[in-house]
Amino acid sequence: MANKKQFAVIGLGRFGSSLALTLVQEGFEVFGIDKDEEVVNRWANKLTHAVAANTVDEDVLRSLGLRNFDCAVVAIGDDVQANILTSQLLKELGVKTVVAKALSDIHGKVLARIGVDRVIFPERDMGERVAHQLISPNLLDFIELSKEHSIAELSVPAKISGRTLRDLDLRANYGFSVVAIKRRNGIVIAPTADDRLEQSDVMVVIGTLVQIEQFERNTSV
């Protein structure tokens, strides 16, 4: 898994465990952390690694080596103060990306002010949805139509900017179809093979998340 992203999920409640399990199912390394040893034992066999720790203790947090992880998700939901302090410490430790769960708009504003890279509101974002968006940076949003198919919005990667849909032949190469292109000045419905994609565009596609993630891996710079 040398080239795979590594995630730390702090707080293994309903949201955190759902997020962590989805990331594991997608083949990523996940380090689960919770203050409750009983909770940690419940998930230990399902995650790459799990440990019971008090993440508001800077020395403890530093000893966990989280600075080396690509992304840390603070999913603590039962203690706002612990949530905010943990998020702040992670930023101070230099973790590349810190994502934190907020329980209210005010809580979210505080997290944003201390530099959290992304604030999540559980009632708006389910764990599985967020996991896929963390894995695929260009995946802006998606709606699951069935277990097999989703409608997704993808920002156009720099690697394919300037190329036409004919050049890319996304259906043949990846199995999904582009049904619309959203641009700053409007939207192109049912684009033709001659439509050219620019980096500022957003593609609306129909396909599976596996197909979309394969496309992401092949077009990442």
C-alpha positions in Angstrom: 0.0 0.0 0.0 3.0 2.3 -0.5 1.0 4.6 -2.9 -2.3 4.4 -0.9 -3.5 7.3 1.2 -3.4 6.7 5.0 -6.2 8.0 7.1 -6.6 8.4 10.9 -10.1 8.5 12.2 -10.4 9.9 15.7 -13.7 9.0 17.4 -15.2 5.6 16.5 -18.9 6.4 17.1 -21.6 5.8 14.5 -20.2 8.4 12.0 -16.5 7.7 12.6 -16.8 3.9 12.4 -18.9 4.1 9.2 -16.3 6.4 7.6 -13.4 4.2 8.7 -15.0 0.9 7.5 -15.8 2.4 4.1 -12.2 3.6 3.7 -11.0 0.1 4.6 -13.3 -1.5 2.2 -11.9 0.7 -0.5 -8.4 -0.7 0.3 -7.0 2.2 2.3 -5.0 2.0 5.5 -7.0 3.3 8.5 -5.8 4.1 12.0 -8.7 4.2 14.4 -8.5 6.1 17.6 -11.0 6.4 20.5 -10.7 7.3 24.2 -12.9 4.3 25.0 -10.9 1.0 25.1 -14.0 -1.1 24.7 -15.0 0.8 21.5 -11.5 0.3 20.2 -11.6 -3.4 20.9 -14.9 -3.6 19.0 -13.3 -2.2 15.8 -9.7 -3.4 16.2 -10.1 -6.4 13.9 -11.8 -4.4 11.2 -9.3 -1.5 10.9 -5.7 -1.5 9.9 -4.7 -0.4 13.4 -6.7 0.9 16.4 -5.7 2.3 19.7 -7.3 3.8 22.8 -5.9 7.3 23.4 -6.7 10.7 24.9 -6.2 13.0 21.9 -6.5 16.2 23.8 -3.1 15.4 25.3 -0.5 16.9 23.0 2.2 14.5 24.0 0.0 11.5 23.4 -1.2 12.8 20.1 2.4 13.5 19.0 3.4 10.0 20.0 0.8 8.5 17.6 2.8 9.7 14.6 -0.3 11.3 12.9 1.9 13.9 11.2 2.8 11.2 8.7 -0.8 10.5 7.7 -2.4 12.1 4.6 -5.6 12.9 6.4 -6.9 12.9 9.9 -10.7 13.0 10.5 -11.9 14.2 13.9 -15.2 12.4 14.4 -15.6 13.0 18.1 -19.2 13.8 18.7 -19.8 13.6 22.5 -17.4 16.3 23.6 -17.2 19.6 21.6 -14.2 20.8 23.6 -12.3 17.6 22.9 -13.3 17.9 19.2 -12.0 21.4 18.8 -8.8 20.9 20.8 -7.9 17.7 19.0 -8.5 19.5 15.6 -6.3 22.4 16.7 -3.5 20.1 17.9 -3.6 18.2 14.6 -3.1 21.4 12.7 -0.3 22.5 14.9 1.4 19.1 14.4 1.4 19.6 10.7 -1.1 16.9 9.5 -1.6 17.4 5.8 -5.4 17.5 5.8 -7.6 17.8 8.9 -11.3 17.1 8.5 -13.6 17.6 11.5 -17.2 16.8 12.4 -19.3 19.7 13.7 -22.4 19.5 15.8 -23.7 22.9 15.0 -23.1 26.0 12.8 -21.3 27.8 15.6 -19.1 24.7 16.2 -18.4 24.6 12.5 -17.4 28.3 12.4 -14.9 27.7 15.3 -13.4 24.7 13.5 -13.0 26.8 10.3 -11.4 29.6 12.2 -8.7 27.3 13.7 -7.8 26.2 10.2 -9.6 22.9 9.8 -9.4 22.0 6.1 -12.9 20.7 5.8 -15.9 20.8 8.3 -18.5 18.0 8.1 -22.0 18.2 9.4 -23.2 14.6 10.0 -26.8 15.4 9.2 -25.7 16.5 5.7 -22.9 14.1 5.0 -23.0 10.4 5.7 -19.8 8.5 6.4 -19.8 6.6 3.2 -20.4 9.7 1.1 -17.5 11.5 2.8 -15.2 8.6 2.4 -15.6 8.5 -1.3 -15.0 12.2 -1.6 -11.8 12.0 0.5 -10.5 9.2 -1.8 -11.3 11.1 -4.9 -10.4 14.8 -4.6 -12.1 15.7 -7.9 -15.4 14.1 -6.8 -17.5 17.1 -5.8 -20.8 15.3 -5.1 -22.7 12.1 -6.0 -26.2 10.7 -5.7 -26.5 6.9 -5.5 -29.1 5.6 -7.9 -28.6 2.0 -7.0 -25.9 -0.3 -5.6 -24.3 -0.3 -9.0 -24.7 3.2 -10.4 -24.4 6.8 -9.2 -24.7 10.3 -10.8 -21.5 12.2 -9.9 -20.0 15.6 -10.4 -16.3 15.6 -11.2 -14.0 18.6 -11.6 -11.9 18.2 -14.7 -8.4 17.1 -13.8 -5.6 19.3 -15.2 -4.2 16.2 -17.1 -7.1 16.1 -19.5 -7.8 19.8 -19.8 -8.2 20.8 -23.5 -9.1 17.4 -24.8 -12.4 16.5 -26.4 -14.8 13.7 -25.2 -13.9 11.9 -28.4 -10.2 12.0 -27.5 -10.9 10.7 -24.0 -13.5 8.0 -25.0 -14.4 7.7 -21.3 -17.2 5.2 -21.8 -14.8 2.8 -23.6 -11.9 3.4 -21.3 -13.7 3.6 -17.9 -17.3 2.6 -18.4 -19.0 5.8 -17.4 -20.8 8.4 -19.5 -20.7 12.2 -19.4 -24.3 13.5 -19.5 -23.6 17.2 -18.9 -20.8 19.7 -18.6 -21.2 22.6 -16.1 -19.3 25.7 -17.1 -19.0 29.2 -15.6 -21.3 30.6 -18.2 -23.9 27.8 -18.3 -24.4 24.0 -18.7 -24.1 21.8 -21.7 -26.7 19.0 -21.7 -26.0 15.8 -23.6 -22.5 17.0 -24.8 -21.2 15.7 -28.2 -18.0 14.0 -28.9 -16.5 17.3 -30.1 -17.1 19.1 -26.8 -13.8 20.1 -25.3 -13.2 19.9 -21.5 -11.4 22.7 -19.6 -10.0 22.6 -16.1 -12.7 25.0 -14.8 -15.5 22.7 -16.0 -17.4 20.2 -14.0 -18.5 16.9 -15.6 -21.8 15.3 -14.6 -21.4 11.6 -15.2 -23.3 8.3 -14.7 -21.3 5.3 -13.6 -20.1 3.3 -10.6 -17.8 4.8 -7.9 -15.3 2.1 -8.8 -15.1 3.4 -12.4 -14.9 7.0 -11.2 -12.1 6.2 -8.7 -10.1 4.3 -11.4 -10.5 7.4 -13.7 -9.2 9.6 -10.7 -6.1 7.4 -10.2 -5.2 7.4 -13.9 -5.7 11.2 -14.4 -4.1 12.4 -11.1 -1.0 14.6 -11.7 
